[in-house]
C-alpha cells in the first residue's frame, strides 16, 4: 500500500476524530473508541468523481449523527468514524481494501458504485463470517442495484438501500408508456452485471407495457474504458431512435450524452443517473424536456422539509461541482444508528437483526427495510430536465442552469417488487 495512501487515511481518521470533538460539548467526551465505518469505493481512476460524491454524502450523514451526541449505547455514547479505502474500480483491489478495513477494526462496510464489486464483497463477507465469527462484517449497499443481490444471491450480511434496477426500470416505464409519440428506442449499457440487467429488464417491460415500440438498437460497451462515444452516437442516429434507455453512470453517461448531442440527436434519454455528474451540463438545452431520470429523491421535490434538507447540504458543500446529494445515503446512516441503538451493542448479528426492522424518516422521506431479502423500500420519483426557474425547477444541478422537475412520484407500495430470496440466517 503506497505511503501517501496510508498518510491520507490516517489524516482522514484524525480529521474525523477532530470533527467529533468540535461538534460535541467537552462534557460529552467519550472514552469508548468510535464505531468504524469502512467506505470501499473508487477514489481514483475514471470513476473517482462518483466515489468522492458518495464520500461527501456519507460524511455529512455521519456528522449529523455525531453532532447529536453519537450512537446511544448502554455503556455510553459512541461516535461514528468514516474511513475511506480506494478500490480503484477493481474487484481485487476492493477485496484487498476489505481485508485492510477489517484489520483496522471496521465491522461495517459500505460500497455501491459497482454491482460486480458488490457481488465480490458479498461472497468474501459470507465466507469470512462463517469462518471467523469473531470478525463478522456487515455490508451496507447504497447503489449496487443488480436485482440478483437481494434475490438469488441475497445474504443475511448484506442490506441494500437503493431501489434495484428492475424497480427503477418499472418507474421509468410509467413515464415512457405515456409518451405515445415514442415508437423507436435504442438500448445501450455498460457491459457488466448491472448494465446487462437494465437492458434485459427494459426489453421485458417494453414488451409488456409498450409492445408497439420497436427496439432499434441493443448493445453493451466496456465499462469505464470508452473515451470517445462518437461511434455509438452515430449508430444511435442511424437507427432512427427517438429515445435511448441506459443505466450508464459516471463518465460513461456524461460522455455518451455529450456525444449524442454533438451528433445532433434530439430524442429522449431515459436514465438512472442523468440528473448529475456532468450530464445536464453536457447535453445543455437539447435535454430540456428530453432527459428523464429516476431517483429515490430529487432536489426539486416540492416540500419545505425537502428544500431545507437540500439547502443544508449546499451550505455544507457549497462548490457547484459537489452538488450531488443522495437521500438514501442519509437514510442508510440513520437506519444504522437506529439499529445499533435498538441492538444495544455493536455485535454484528444483533445489529443485523435490528436493521431488518429499520424504519426511518428524514426530511419527509420515509423508508423501511424488508426483512425477507434486505431490500429497502421507499418512494421513487421521476424527473425531467428543464431550465432553472421554470415551474417546478427551483434548483439547478451543479451550477449548470438546468434542474429536474418531478413529473411522477411512485409510492413505496407501488415501487415494491417480489423477491426470490431464500435467506440463510445464522
C-alpha positions as CSV (number, residue, x, y, z in Angstrom):
1,X,0.0,0.0,0.0
2,X,1.6,3.4,-1.0
3,X,2.8,5.5,1.8
4,X,0.9,8.5,0.6
5,X,-2.3,6.5,0.7
6,X,-1.6,5.4,4.3
7,X,-0.9,9.0,5.3
8,X,-4.1,10.1,3.7
9,X,-6.2,7.5,5.5
10,X,-4.6,8.5,8.8
11,X,-5.2,12.1,8.2
12,X,-8.8,11.5,7.4
13,X,-9.2,9.5,10.6
14,X,-7.7,12.2,12.6
15,X,-9.9,14.8,10.9
16,X,-13.0,12.6,11.7
17,X,-12.0,12.4,15.4
18,X,-11.3,16.2,15.4
19,X,-14.8,16.7,13.9
20,X,-16.3,14.7,16.7
21,X,-14.6,16.8,19.3
22,X,-15.7,20.0,17.6
23,X,-19.4,19.2,17.3
24,X,-19.9,17.9,20.9
25,X,-19.6,19.7,24.2
26,X,-16.5,18.7,26.2
27,X,-18.8,17.2,28.9
28,X,-19.8,14.5,26.4
29,X,-16.2,13.5,25.6
30,X,-16.1,9.7,25.2
31,X,-13.6,7.2,26.3
32,X,-15.0,4.4,24.1
33,X,-13.5,4.1,20.7
34,X,-15.5,5.2,17.7
35,X,-17.6,2.8,15.6
36,X,-15.6,2.4,12.4
37,X,-17.4,2.5,9.0
38,X,-15.2,1.5,6.0
39,X,-16.1,3.1,2.7
40,X,-14.7,0.9,-0.1
41,X,-15.0,2.8,-3.4
42,X,-13.3,4.2,-6.4
43,X,-11.4,7.2,-5.2
44,X,-9.0,7.2,-8.2
45,X,-9.4,6.4,-11.9
46,X,-12.2,7.2,-14.3
47,X,-15.0,6.9,-11.7
48,X,-13.2,8.9,-8.9
49,X,-15.9,11.6,-9.1
50,X,-18.6,9.1,-8.1
51,X,-16.6,7.8,-5.2
52,X,-16.0,11.4,-3.9
53,X,-19.7,12.1,-4.3
54,X,-20.5,9.1,-2.1
55,X,-17.9,10.1,0.5
56,X,-19.4,13.6,0.8
57,X,-22.9,12.2,1.3
58,X,-21.9,9.7,3.9
59,X,-19.6,12.1,5.7
60,X,-22.5,14.6,6.0
61,X,-24.7,11.8,7.4
62,X,-22.1,10.8,9.9
63,X,-21.5,14.4,11.0
64,X,-25.3,14.7,11.7
65,X,-25.3,11.6,14.0
66,X,-22.1,12.8,15.8
67,X,-23.5,16.3,16.2
68,X,-26.4,15.0,18.2
69,X,-24.1,13.0,20.6
70,X,-23.3,9.9,18.5
71,X,-24.9,6.5,18.9
72,X,-26.5,5.8,22.3
73,X,-25.4,2.6,23.9
74,X,-25.7,1.2,27.4
75,X,-22.0,1.8,28.1
76,X,-22.2,5.4,26.8
77,X,-22.5,7.2,23.5
78,X,-20.1,6.3,20.7
79,X,-19.2,8.4,17.6
80,X,-19.2,7.1,14.1
81,X,-15.9,7.3,12.2
82,X,-15.9,7.1,8.4
83,X,-12.7,5.7,6.8
84,X,-12.2,5.5,3.1
85,X,-10.4,2.8,1.1
86,X,-9.7,3.1,-2.6
87,X,-10.9,0.2,-4.7
88,X,-9.5,1.8,-7.8
89,X,-12.5,0.4,-9.6
90,X,-11.2,-3.1,-9.4
91,X,-12.7,-6.1,-7.6
92,X,-9.3,-7.4,-6.4
93,X,-8.5,-4.0,-5.0
94,X,-11.8,-3.9,-3.3
95,X,-11.2,-7.3,-1.7
96,X,-7.8,-6.1,-0.5
97,X,-9.4,-3.0,0.9
98,X,-11.9,-5.2,2.7
99,X,-9.1,-7.1,4.4
100,X,-7.4,-3.8,5.3
101,X,-10.6,-2.4,6.8
102,X,-11.1,-5.5,8.9
103,X,-7.6,-5.3,10.1
104,X,-8.2,-1.7,11.1
105,X,-11.1,-2.8,13.2
106,X,-14.1,-2.0,10.9
107,X,-17.0,-4.3,11.1
108,X,-19.4,-2.2,8.9
109,X,-18.5,-1.9,5.2
110,X,-20.2,0.5,2.8
111,X,-20.0,0.2,-1.0
112,X,-22.3,0.6,-4.0
113,X,-20.9,2.1,-7.2
114,X,-20.4,-1.3,-8.9
115,X,-22.7,-4.3,-8.7
116,X,-19.8,-6.6,-9.7
117,X,-17.8,-5.3,-6.8
118,X,-20.7,-5.7,-4.5
119,X,-21.2,-9.3,-5.5
120,X,-17.5,-10.0,-4.9
121,X,-17.7,-8.4,-1.4
122,X,-20.8,-10.3,-0.5
123,X,-19.1,-13.6,-1.4
124,X,-16.0,-12.7,0.6
125,X,-18.0,-11.5,3.6
126,X,-20.2,-14.6,3.6
127,X,-17.0,-16.8,3.7
128,X,-15.4,-14.6,6.4
129,X,-18.4,-14.5,8.6
130,X,-18.8,-18.3,8.5
131,X,-15.1,-19.0,9.0
132,X,-14.4,-16.3,11.6
133,X,-17.4,-15.4,13.8
134,X,-15.3,-13.1,16.0
135,X,-14.7,-10.8,13.0
136,X,-18.1,-10.8,11.3
137,X,-18.8,-7.9,9.0
138,X,-22.0,-6.2,7.8
139,X,-22.2,-4.8,4.2
140,X,-24.4,-1.7,3.6
141,X,-25.0,-1.1,-0.1
142,X,-26.2,2.3,-1.2
143,X,-26.1,2.0,-5.1
144,X,-25.3,-1.5,-6.4
145,X,-28.6,-2.3,-8.0
146,X,-28.2,-5.6,-9.8
147,X,-31.5,-7.3,-8.8
148,X,-29.8,-10.7,-8.0
149,X,-28.1,-9.2,-4.9
150,X,-31.4,-9.3,-3.0
151,X,-32.8,-12.2,-4.9
152,X,-30.8,-15.3,-5.9
153,X,-27.6,-14.0,-4.2
154,X,-29.2,-12.5,-1.1
155,X,-27.2,-12.6,2.1
156,X,-28.0,-12.1,5.8
157,X,-25.0,-9.8,6.0
158,X,-26.0,-7.6,3.1
159,X,-28.5,-4.7,3.1
160,X,-29.4,-2.7,0.0
161,X,-30.7,0.9,0.5
162,X,-31.2,1.8,-3.2
163,X,-34.1,0.6,-5.4
164,X,-32.8,-2.3,-7.6
165,X,-32.6,-2.0,-11.3
166,X,-35.9,-3.7,-12.0
167,X,-37.7,-1.3,-9.7
168,X,-36.1,1.7,-11.4
169,X,-36.9,0.4,-14.9
170,X,-40.5,0.0,-13.7
171,X,-40.6,3.6,-12.6
172,X,-39.2,4.8,-16.0
173,X,-41.7,2.7,-17.8
174,X,-44.5,4.5,-16.1
175,X,-43.4,7.7,-17.9
176,X,-42.4,6.1,-21.1
177,X,-45.7,4.3,-21.6
178,X,-47.5,7.7,-21.6
179,X,-45.4,9.1,-24.5
180,X,-47.4,7.8,-27.4
181,X,-45.2,9.6,-29.9
182,X,-42.3,7.3,-29.0
183,X,-42.1,4.4,-31.4
184,X,-38.3,3.5,-31.7
185,X,-35.8,3.1,-28.8
186,X,-32.2,2.3,-28.5
187,X,-30.9,0.3,-25.6
188,X,-27.3,0.8,-24.5
189,X,-25.4,0.0,-21.3
190,X,-22.2,-0.9,-19.6
191,X,-21.1,-4.5,-20.1
192,X,-21.3,-5.9,-16.6
193,X,-24.0,-7.4,-14.4
194,X,-25.9,-4.2,-13.7
195,X,-25.8,-2.8,-17.3
196,X,-26.9,-6.2,-18.6
197,X,-29.8,-6.4,-16.1
198,X,-31.0,-2.9,-17.1
199,X,-31.2,-3.9,-20.8
200,X,-32.7,-7.3,-20.1
201,X,-35.5,-5.8,-17.9
202,X,-36.1,-2.9,-20.3
203,X,-36.7,-5.4,-23.1
204,X,-39.1,-7.4,-21.0
205,X,-41.0,-4.4,-19.7
206,X,-41.2,-2.7,-23.1
207,X,-42.8,-5.9,-24.5
208,X,-45.3,-5.8,-21.7
209,X,-46.3,-2.1,-21.5
210,X,-45.4,-0.8,-25.0
211,X,-45.4,-3.7,-27.4
212,X,-45.8,-1.1,-30.2
213,X,-42.3,0.3,-29.5
214,X,-39.6,-1.0,-31.8
215,X,-36.1,-1.7,-30.3
216,X,-33.8,-0.4,-33.0
217,X,-30.5,-0.9,-31.1
218,X,-29.4,-3.1,-28.2
219,X,-25.7,-3.1,-27.2
220,X,-23.3,-3.1,-24.4
221,X,-19.9,-1.4,-24.2
222,X,-16.8,-1.8,-22.0
223,X,-17.3,-0.1,-18.6
224,X,-15.0,2.9,-17.9
225,X,-12.8,2.3,-21.0
226,X,-14.6,4.2,-23.8
227,X,-13.1,7.6,-24.2
228,X,-15.0,8.5,-27.4
229,X,-18.7,7.7,-27.7
230,X,-19.0,9.3,-31.2
231,X,-19.2,5.8,-32.9
232,X,-22.1,4.9,-30.6
233,X,-23.8,8.2,-31.2
234,X,-23.5,7.6,-34.9
235,X,-25.2,4.3,-34.6
236,X,-28.0,5.8,-32.5
237,X,-28.6,8.5,-35.1
238,X,-28.5,5.9,-38.0
239,X,-31.1,3.7,-36.2
240,X,-33.7,6.4,-36.3
241,X,-34.2,6.0,-32.5
242,X,-36.4,8.6,-30.8
243,X,-35.3,7.6,-27.3
244,X,-32.4,6.0,-25.5
245,X,-32.7,3.8,-22.4
246,X,-29.5,3.5,-20.4
247,X,-28.3,2.6,-17.0
248,X,-24.9,4.3,-17.6
249,X,-23.4,6.3,-14.8
250,X,-20.3,8.4,-14.2
251,X,-18.2,9.4,-17.2
252,X,-19.8,6.6,-19.3
253,X,-23.1,8.6,-19.1
254,X,-21.6,12.0,-19.4
255,X,-19.6,11.1,-22.5
256,X,-22.5,9.3,-24.1
257,X,-25.0,12.2,-23.8
258,X,-22.3,14.7,-24.9
259,X,-21.5,12.6,-28.0
260,X,-25.2,12.2,-28.8
261,X,-25.7,15.9,-28.5
262,X,-22.8,16.7,-30.8
263,X,-24.1,14.2,-33.3
264,X,-27.4,16.0,-33.4
265,X,-29.6,13.5,-31.5
266,X,-32.8,15.2,-30.4
267,X,-34.6,12.3,-28.8
268,X,-35.2,11.5,-25.2
269,X,-32.8,9.8,-22.7
270,X,-34.4,7.6,-20.1
271,X,-31.7,7.3,-17.5
272,X,-31.0,6.0,-14.0
273,X,-28.4,8.8,-13.3
274,X,-28.9,11.5,-15.9
275,X,-29.6,14.1,-13.1
276,X,-25.9,14.9,-12.2
277,X,-22.2,14.2,-12.5
278,X,-21.9,16.4,-15.6
279,X,-24.7,15.0,-17.7
280,X,-27.0,18.0,-17.6
281,X,-24.3,20.5,-18.5
282,X,-23.0,18.2,-21.2
283,X,-26.3,17.9,-23.0
284,X,-27.5,21.5,-22.5
285,X,-30.6,22.9,-24.0
286,X,-31.1,19.8,-26.1
287,X,-32.0,17.9,-22.8
288,X,-34.9,20.2,-21.9
289,X,-38.0,18.0,-21.7
290,X,-36.0,15.1,-23.1
291,X,-33.6,13.8,-20.3
292,X,-35.6,11.7,-17.8
293,X,-34.1,10.4,-14.6
294,X,-35.4,8.2,-11.8
295,X,-34.2,8.5,-8.2
296,X,-35.3,8.0,-4.7
297,X,-35.3,11.8,-4.2
298,X,-34.6,14.9,-6.3
299,X,-33.8,18.4,-5.1
300,X,-37.0,19.8,-6.6
301,X,-39.3,17.6,-4.6
302,X,-41.6,20.5,-3.6
303,X,-42.0,20.3,0.2
304,X,-40.5,22.6,2.8
305,X,-38.7,19.7,4.5
306,X,-37.1,18.7,1.3
307,X,-36.0,22.2,0.4
308,X,-34.4,22.7,3.8
309,X,-32.6,19.4,3.5
310,X,-31.1,20.4,0.2
311,X,-30.2,23.9,1.3
312,X,-28.4,22.4,4.3
313,X,-26.3,20.1,2.0
314,X,-25.4,23.0,-0.2
315,X,-24.3,25.0,2.8
316,X,-22.1,22.1,3.9
317,X,-20.7,21.6,0.4
318,X,-21.1,24.9,-1.5
319,X,-18.9,24.1,-4.5
320,X,-21.1,23.6,-7.6
321,X,-19.1,20.5,-8.5
322,X,-20.0,18.9,-5.2
323,X,-23.7,19.2,-5.8
324,X,-24.9,15.6,-5.8
325,X,-26.9,14.6,-2.7
326,X,-28.4,11.2,-2.1
327,X,-31.3,10.9,0.3
328,X,-30.9,7.2,0.5
329,X,-27.3,7.5,1.9
330,X,-28.6,9.7,4.6
331,X,-31.3,7.2,5.4
332,X,-28.7,4.4,5.4
333,X,-26.7,6.1,8.2
334,X,-29.9,6.9,10.1
335,X,-31.0,3.3,9.9
336,X,-27.6,2.1,11.0
337,X,-27.6,4.4,14.1
338,X,-31.2,3.3,14.9
339,X,-30.2,-0.4,14.6
340,X,-27.2,-0.1,16.8
341,X,-29.2,1.7,19.5
342,X,-32.0,-0.9,19.3
343,X,-29.5,-3.8,19.4
344,X,-27.9,-2.1,22.5
345,X,-24.5,-3.2,21.2
346,X,-22.2,-3.3,18.1
347,X,-22.5,-7.1,17.8
348,X,-22.8,-7.8,14.1
349,X,-25.6,-10.3,14.4
350,X,-27.6,-8.2,16.8
351,X,-27.2,-5.1,14.6
352,X,-28.2,-7.1,11.5
353,X,-31.4,-8.3,13.2
354,X,-32.2,-4.8,14.2
355,X,-31.6,-3.5,10.7
356,X,-34.1,-6.0,9.4
357,X,-36.7,-3.9,11.3
358,X,-35.3,-0.4,10.3
359,X,-38.0,2.2,9.7
360,X,-36.5,5.7,9.3
361,X,-37.7,9.2,8.2
362,X,-35.7,12.2,7.2
363,X,-36.8,15.5,5.6
364,X,-40.2,13.9,4.8
365,X,-38.7,10.8,3.1
366,X,-39.6,7.5,4.8
367,X,-38.1,4.1,4.2
368,X,-38.2,0.7,5.8
369,X,-36.1,-2.5,5.4
370,X,-37.9,-5.6,4.1
371,X,-36.6,-8.4,6.3
372,X,-37.2,-11.2,3.8
373,X,-34.5,-10.0,1.4
374,X,-32.9,-6.9,3.0
375,X,-34.2,-4.7,0.2
376,X,-35.0,-1.1,1.4
377,X,-38.5,0.1,0.4
378,X,-39.1,3.8,-0.3
379,X,-40.9,6.0,-2.7
380,X,-39.3,6.8,-6.1
381,X,-39.6,9.9,-8.2
382,X,-39.1,10.6,-11.9
383,X,-37.9,13.9,-13.1
384,X,-37.4,15.6,-16.5
385,X,-34.7,18.1,-17.2
386,X,-35.7,21.8,-17.6
387,X,-34.1,25.2,-17.3
388,X,-33.7,26.5,-13.7
389,X,-36.5,28.9,-13.0
390,X,-39.1,27.0,-15.0
391,X,-42.2,25.9,-13.0
392,X,-41.1,23.2,-10.5
393,X,-37.4,23.8,-11.1
394,X,-36.2,26.0,-8.2
395,X,-32.8,24.4,-8.1
396,X,-30.4,23.6,-10.8
397,X,-27.7,20.8,-10.9
398,X,-24.0,21.5,-10.3
399,X,-24.4,25.2,-11.4
400,X,-25.4,24.1,-14.9
401,X,-28.5,26.2,-15.1
402,X,-30.6,23.0,-15.6
403,X,-32.6,21.1,-13.0
404,X,-35.1,18.3,-12.8
405,X,-38.8,18.8,-12.4
406,X,-40.6,16.0,-10.7
407,X,-43.2,14.5,-13.1
408,X,-44.1,11.3,-11.3
409,X,-44.0,10.1,-7.7
410,X,-44.2,6.3,-7.2
411,X,-45.2,5.4,-3.6
412,X,-43.2,2.7,-1.9
413,X,-46.1,0.3,-2.1
414,X,-46.2,0.6,-5.9
415,X,-42.4,0.5,-6.3
416,X,-42.1,-2.7,-4.3
417,X,-41.4,-5.9,-6.3
418,X,-41.5,-9.6,-5.2
419,X,-38.3,-11.3,-4.3
420,X,-36.9,-14.8,-4.8
421,X,-34.5,-14.6,-1.9
422,X,-34.1,-17.7,0.3
423,X,-32.3,-16.1,3.3
424,X,-29.9,-18.2,5.3
425,X,-29.7,-16.8,8.8
426,X,-27.1,-17.6,11.5
